[in-house]
Amino acid sequence: MEQTKPAPDLVEAALERLDGGPAVMIGDTTWDCQAAAKAGVETIAVLTGGFSDEELREAGAIAVFESIDELRRRLSETPLG
């Protein structure tokens, strides 16, 4: 792995460990969303990385939550639920 986000290297390395299983990225930056998209993975974002809801959605987030706690409470509303 020679690059960092938004290069998909780290996401692809994680996918290799799943042996082709389904995946969703949880991130808090636009770079997380972009890296996941380049690896063919959807992103759920949280507003802890200094980016707005709009910025995260424009970068590809399929859902944005105020915090990890909110994500945990509403997990059933995501592809993880």
C-alpha positions in Angstrom: 0.0 0.0 0.0 1.8 3.1 -1.2 -1.0 5.7 -1.2 -3.4 7.1 1.3 -7.0 8.2 1.0 -8.6 9.0 -1.3 -6.6 6.2 -3.0 -8.6 3.0 -2.5 -5.6 0.9 -1.3 -6.6 0.6 2.4 -10.2 -0.1 1.5 -9.2 -2.8 -1.0 -6.9 -4.4 1.6 -9.8 -4.6 4.0 -12.0 -6.1 1.3 -9.4 -8.8 0.6 -9.8 -10.0 4.2 -13.5 -10.4 3.6 -13.0 -12.9 0.8 -15.6 -11.2 -1.3 -18.2 -10.6 1.4 -20.4 -7.5 1.4 -18.9 -4.3 2.8 -19.9 -0.8 3.9 -17.4 1.8 4.9 -18.1 4.0 7.9 -16.1 7.3 7.7 -16.1 10.9 8.7 -14.3 12.6 5.8 -14.8 13.2 2.2 -11.6 11.3 1.5 -13.2 8.2 3.2 -16.2 8.5 0.9 -14.0 8.9 -2.2 -11.7 6.0 -1.3 -14.6 3.7 -0.7 -16.3 4.7 -3.9 -13.1 4.0 -5.9 -13.1 0.5 -4.3 -16.8 0.0 -5.1 -18.0 0.3 -1.5 -20.8 2.5 -0.2 -20.1 4.9 2.7 -22.1 5.8 5.8 -20.7 9.0 7.3 -20.7 10.6 10.7 -20.2 14.3 11.3 -17.1 14.0 13.4 -14.5 14.8 10.8 -15.2 18.5 10.3 -17.1 18.1 7.1 -20.8 19.0 6.6 -23.6 16.7 5.7 -23.7 18.3 2.2 -20.0 17.8 1.6 -20.2 14.1 2.7 -23.2 13.4 0.5 -21.5 15.1 -2.5 -18.5 12.9 -1.9 -20.8 9.8 -2.1 -22.1 9.1 1.4 -25.4 7.2 1.3 -26.3 8.3 4.8 -24.9 10.9 7.3 -25.4 10.7 11.0 -24.6 13.3 13.7 -22.5 10.9 15.8 -21.5 7.3 16.2 -24.2 7.1 18.9 -26.9 8.2 16.5 -25.6 5.7 13.9 -25.8 3.0 16.5 -29.4 3.9 17.5 -30.5 4.1 13.8 -28.4 1.2 12.4 -31.6 -0.5 11.2 -32.1 2.4 8.7 -28.8 1.7 7.0 -27.5 -1.1 4.7 -26.0 -2.6 7.9 -29.4 -3.1 9.4 
